[in-house]
Amino acid sequence: MTIDPSLLALLVCPVTRTRLIYDKITQELISDVAGLAFPVRNGIPILLVTEARSLADAGE
């Protein structure tokens, strides 16, 4: 599954309000500034901090 590019252009990180990068392989929206990865489930971005994965923990 992919995210519609027009939707991706509108989405921002809920913590930093910066642009997100879509990772097709992990099905996540990455916020480099916040160091968080937000899951995309069934094509729906889950932009809840409680659902995000820390990139620091993964060594990314």
Helices and strands as residue ranges (DSSP letters): H 5-10, E 21-23, E 28-31, E 36-41, E 44-45, G 49-51, E 53-54, H 55-58
